[in-house]
Amino acid sequence: MLVYIFTIKVVSIVYFTKATETSTFEMSQNYLQHAIQFQNKNDNYYRTLSMLYTNKLNSTLINEKDTPNFQNNIQSLLNSAQSSS
């Protein structure tokens, strides 16, 4: 049982590390969600995911304000950020 718990923690740390090292939003989001699946009581994972959504929201506000799907993108990011906190 102890080996199983240790393995789960190590796997979540590996996913978290990959999330912080990747350069794309989608990959970071994917890795963080995997880390949370393995260790869902780690507040750092949720906090990092919220920060990721906040950064993406800021980027969208600056760069995509003239696109047709702007409001949908903003609403989706706000919902994601709220659900991750």
Buried (B, 14 or more C-beta within 10 A) or exposed (E): EEEEEEEEEEBBBBBBEBBEEBEEBEEBBBBBBBBBEBBEEBEEBBEBBBEBBBBBBEEBEEEEEEEEEEEEBBEBBEEBBEEBE
